[in-house]
Amino acid sequence: MENLSTLRAKAGLSVTELARRAGVNAGSISRIERGMQSPSLATALQIATVLAVDVAEINFVGRND
């Protein structure tokens, strides 16, 4: 399981680009990455789809670094 910011970086996406592709606000992505907001199930699934990973592979509980 990897944190969202790591997976996003591996995909070569900026916060803005991930947000655009997932159909969510860039501020929400930023807050999710910092552990200040938990994504809804729908948002988590959209993010996983964009990153081409299973939603279970994403650690949405703040940063690990």
VMD Tcl script that draws the C-alpha trace (Angstrom):
set ca {
  {0.00 0.00 0.00}
  {1.41 3.38 -1.01}
  {0.30 6.88 -0.17}
  {-1.52 8.93 -2.75}
  {1.26 11.45 -3.35}
  {3.74 8.64 -4.12}
  {1.37 6.97 -6.57}
  {0.57 10.31 -8.19}
  {4.28 11.09 -8.60}
  {4.95 7.63 -10.08}
  {2.18 8.31 -12.60}
  {3.87 11.61 -13.50}
  {0.82 13.65 -12.60}
  {0.55 16.98 -10.85}
  {-2.13 17.53 -8.22}
  {-4.00 19.65 -10.76}
  {-3.84 17.01 -13.49}
  {-4.92 14.19 -11.18}
  {-7.82 16.32 -10.00}
  {-8.86 17.17 -13.55}
  {-8.76 13.55 -14.69}
  {-10.60 12.33 -11.58}
  {-13.20 15.09 -11.81}
  {-12.50 16.54 -8.36}
  {-11.15 19.80 -6.99}
  {-7.35 20.15 -6.82}
  {-7.70 21.45 -3.26}
  {-9.42 18.21 -2.32}
  {-6.56 16.15 -3.73}
  {-4.09 18.26 -1.78}
  {-6.07 17.87 1.47}
  {-6.41 14.11 0.91}
  {-2.66 13.80 0.36}
  {-1.96 15.71 3.59}
  {-4.43 13.62 5.58}
  {-6.70 16.58 6.23}
  {-9.64 15.10 4.30}
  {-10.85 11.59 3.60}
  {-12.17 10.91 0.11}
  {-15.66 9.60 -0.45}
  {-15.81 6.10 -1.88}
  {-16.73 7.55 -5.28}
  {-13.74 9.91 -5.21}
  {-11.39 7.15 -4.06}
  {-12.56 4.96 -6.95}
  {-12.13 7.81 -9.45}
  {-8.59 8.47 -8.21}
  {-7.71 4.77 -8.37}
  {-9.04 4.56 -11.92}
  {-6.90 7.51 -13.04}
  {-3.84 6.02 -11.36}
  {-4.63 2.55 -12.80}
  {-4.41 0.85 -9.41}
  {-6.86 -0.98 -7.20}
  {-8.37 1.35 -4.62}
  {-7.07 -1.01 -1.89}
  {-3.51 -0.17 -2.98}
  {-3.86 3.49 -1.99}
  {-3.16 4.66 1.54}
  {-5.53 7.59 2.03}
  {-4.48 8.14 5.66}
  {-2.03 11.02 5.40}
  {1.60 10.97 4.43}
  {4.09 8.19 5.16}
  {7.28 10.14 4.48}
}
mol new
graphics top color blue
foreach p $ca { graphics top sphere $p radius 0.5 }
foreach p [lrange $ca 0 end-1] q [lrange $ca 1 end] { graphics top cylinder $p $q radius 0.2 }
display resetview
